[in-house]
Amino acid sequence: MTFIALLLWRFGGLVGIQIAPEIVVVGGILLLLPTGRLVSSVQDAINGFPVTAAAGSSPRC
């Protein structure tokens, strides 16, 4: 995904596509956010804490 964004940033001007590197960086960071909760939930399930594993994987409003 990052490689595609890099190519669009570098060569996108030739075809009329403009992309800001800052937006790509922020998007990558936002994609990593839910991963930590998922890993924590899986660790809780493996260690025998099913209640906290289920609570950690549910979406919060």
DRENRO-533130 format. One record per residue: residue in one letter; z, x, y of N, C-alpha, C, CB in turn; residue number from 1. Coordinates in Angstrom, 3 decimals. Atoms other than C-alpha are relative to their C-alpha. Glycine has a CB too. Layout:
! residues N
 vose      n.Z      n.X      n.Y     ca.Z     ca.X     ca.Y      c.Z      c.X      c.Y     cb.Z     cb.X     cb.Y roza
    A        Z        X        Y        Z        X        Y        Z        X        Y        Z        X        Y  NUM
...
This chain:
! residues 61
 vose      n.Z      n.X      n.Y     ca.Z     ca.X     ca.Y      c.Z      c.X      c.Y     cb.Z     cb.X     cb.Y roza
    M    0.000    0.826   -1.187    0.000    0.000    0.000    0.000    0.872    1.253    1.206   -0.941   -0.003    1
    T   -0.057   -0.874   -1.169    0.878    2.769    2.436   -1.303    0.759    0.178    1.165    0.979   -0.120    2
    F    1.270   -0.717   -0.074   -2.308    4.628    1.572   -1.082   -0.877    0.626   -0.436    0.464   -1.398    3
    I    0.977    0.931   -0.578   -4.371    1.543    2.408    0.247   -0.157    1.495    0.070   -1.379   -0.704    4
    A   -0.334    0.120   -1.420   -2.528    1.146    5.709   -0.396    1.262    0.757    1.501   -0.275    0.179    5
    L    0.396   -1.256   -0.626   -3.125    4.821    6.477   -1.510    0.059    0.201    0.465    1.186   -0.844    6
    L    1.456    0.022   -0.129   -6.842    4.426    5.798   -0.457   -0.977    1.083   -0.639   -0.368   -1.336    7
    L    0.351    0.964   -1.042   -7.009    1.316    7.978    0.323    0.532    1.391    0.731   -1.315   -0.233    8
    W   -0.371   -0.574   -1.296   -5.189    3.136   10.785   -1.009    1.071    0.426    1.423    0.600   -0.063    9
    R    0.884   -1.122   -0.323   -7.495    6.151   10.567   -1.446   -0.439    0.220    0.053    1.033   -1.107   10
    F    1.417    0.354   -0.042  -10.871    4.504    9.944   -0.258   -1.457    0.372   -0.624    0.285   -1.326   11
    G    0.162    1.409   -0.327  -10.259    0.880   10.927   -0.738   -0.243    1.298    1.326   -0.651    0.066   12
    G    0.701    0.157   -1.271  -11.619    1.410   14.420   -1.504   -0.081   -0.159    0.340    1.133    0.911   13
    L    1.438    0.037    0.244  -15.077    1.885   12.962   -0.496   -1.397   -0.355   -0.359    0.962   -1.106   14
    V    0.385    1.354    0.401  -15.076   -1.659   11.600    0.704   -1.079    0.833    0.310   -0.208   -1.477   15
    G   -0.637    0.953   -0.900  -13.013   -3.276   14.355    1.393   -0.437   -0.400   -0.842   -1.186    0.117   16
    I   -1.363    0.330    0.409   -9.583   -3.287   12.688    0.943    1.008    0.651    0.149    0.009   -1.566   17
    Q   -0.989   -0.877   -0.622   -6.657   -1.913   14.669    1.364   -0.297   -0.603    0.024   -0.182    1.547   18
    I   -1.316    0.159    0.607   -3.280   -1.320   13.063    0.935    1.039    0.616   -0.068    0.150   -1.561   19
    A   -0.981   -0.899   -0.612   -0.142    0.194   14.602    0.856    0.644   -1.085    0.892   -0.763    1.015   20
    P   -0.826   -0.671    1.016    1.721    2.819   12.533    1.444   -0.496   -0.010   -0.013    1.500    0.232   21
    E   -1.380    0.483   -0.063    5.058    1.429   13.756    0.176   -1.252   -0.853    0.402   -0.289    1.454   22
    I   -0.072    1.234    0.775    4.297   -1.921   12.152   -0.004    0.309   -1.501   -1.177   -0.932    0.362   23
    V    0.041   -0.383    1.416    3.504   -0.240    8.827    1.356    0.544   -0.439   -1.106    1.053   -0.250   24
    V   -1.310   -0.574    0.339    6.796    1.687    8.884    1.050   -1.105   -0.104    0.429    1.050    1.057   25
    V   -0.975    1.093    0.022    8.848   -1.403    9.732   -0.239   -0.906   -1.207   -0.075   -0.820    1.306   26
    G    0.309    0.819    1.173    7.051   -3.402    7.038    0.484    0.644   -1.290   -1.492   -0.250   -0.085   27
    G   -0.487   -0.704    1.185    7.853   -0.746    4.455    1.505   -0.058   -0.133   -0.442    1.432    0.033   28
    I   -1.468    0.087    0.025   11.529   -0.749    5.413    0.438   -1.401   -0.395    0.598    0.377    1.376   29
    L   -0.365    1.372    0.342   11.683   -4.544    5.213   -0.275   -0.308   -1.467   -0.755   -0.980    0.885   30
    L    0.263    0.205    1.417   10.123   -4.457    1.747    1.088    0.615   -0.879   -1.350    0.584   -0.366   31
    L   -1.049   -0.651    0.780   12.928   -2.154    0.587    1.329   -0.741    0.042    0.198    1.400    0.491   32
    L   -1.299    0.647   -0.166   15.763   -4.405    1.769    0.458   -0.814   -1.214   -0.046   -0.890    1.194   33
    P   -0.496    0.783    1.140   15.912   -6.889   -1.144    0.212    0.837   -1.267   -0.967   -1.122   -0.301   34
    T   -0.086   -0.824    1.206   15.622   -4.080   -3.691    1.435    0.431   -0.276   -0.898    1.230    0.131   35
    G   -1.390   -0.420    0.174   19.195   -2.899   -3.112    0.853   -1.088   -0.615    0.588    0.415    1.323   36
    R   -0.765    1.117    0.566   20.608   -6.339   -3.863   -0.373   -0.234   -1.450   -0.231   -1.278    0.810   37
    L    0.445    0.196    1.377   18.514   -6.621   -7.002    0.608    1.058   -0.913   -1.536    0.041   -0.084   38
    V   -0.575   -1.081    0.807   19.673   -3.235   -8.304    1.492   -0.220   -0.195   -0.254    1.370    0.660   39
    S   -1.433    0.264    0.098   23.291   -4.129   -7.547    0.281   -1.143   -0.975    0.578   -0.331    1.382   40
    S   -0.189    1.128    0.915   22.950   -7.438   -9.403   -0.230    0.412   -1.454   -0.944   -1.146    0.372   41
    V    0.275   -0.472    1.364   21.429   -5.750  -12.451    1.139    0.882   -0.492   -1.337    0.774   -0.054   42
    Q   -1.127   -0.850    0.401   24.225   -3.163  -12.476    1.227   -0.843   -0.340    0.341    1.001    1.118   43
    D   -1.125    0.882    0.299   26.849   -5.929  -12.328   -0.190   -0.694   -1.339    0.175   -1.038    1.108   44
    A    0.258    0.664    1.275   25.176   -7.733  -15.228    0.178    0.959   -1.173   -1.408   -0.587   -0.015   45
    I   -0.141   -0.994    1.073   25.040   -4.552  -17.328    1.461    0.355   -0.229   -0.799    1.267    0.332   46
    N   -1.405   -0.388    0.103   28.667   -3.720  -16.578    0.906   -1.149   -0.414    0.472    0.557    1.311   47
    G   -0.799    1.111    0.507   29.819   -7.185  -17.687    0.634   -0.856    1.083    1.064    0.522   -0.886   48
    F   -0.503    0.853   -1.074   30.368   -8.954  -14.367   -1.040   -1.075    0.312    0.330    0.839    1.274   49
    P    1.081    0.972   -0.174   28.143  -12.030  -14.753    0.111   -0.844    1.268   -0.041   -0.907   -1.181   50
    V   -0.152    0.848   -1.184   29.627  -13.975  -11.828   -0.538    0.716    1.237    1.484   -0.386    0.207   51
    T    0.500   -0.728   -1.164   28.966  -11.282   -9.238   -1.473    0.347   -0.153    0.813    1.271    0.220   52
    A    1.428   -0.247    0.210   25.596  -10.552  -10.836   -0.812   -1.211    0.415   -0.284    0.351   -1.469   53
    A    0.711    1.226   -0.382   24.540  -14.177  -10.377    0.097   -0.239    1.494    0.558   -1.207   -0.759   54
    A   -0.168    0.204   -1.452   25.945  -14.325   -6.838   -0.833    0.999    0.799    1.485    0.128    0.394   55
    G    0.765   -1.013   -0.727   24.194  -11.121   -5.822   -1.489   -0.237   -0.035    0.290    1.351   -0.554   56
    S    1.442    0.212    0.091   20.786  -12.274   -6.958   -0.452   -1.292    0.668   -0.424   -0.008   -1.443   57
    S    0.397    1.263   -0.647   20.872  -15.679   -5.237   -0.319    0.240    1.468    1.119   -1.067   -0.135   58
    P    0.350   -0.177   -1.417   19.214  -15.972   -1.821    1.073   -0.595    0.895   -1.364   -0.646    0.311   59
    R   -0.989    0.487   -0.954   21.531  -16.389    1.123   -0.706   -0.570    1.204    0.969    1.117    0.420   60
    C    0.621    0.661   -1.146   20.725  -18.724    3.963    0.610    0.472    1.296    0.132   -1.507   -0.114   61
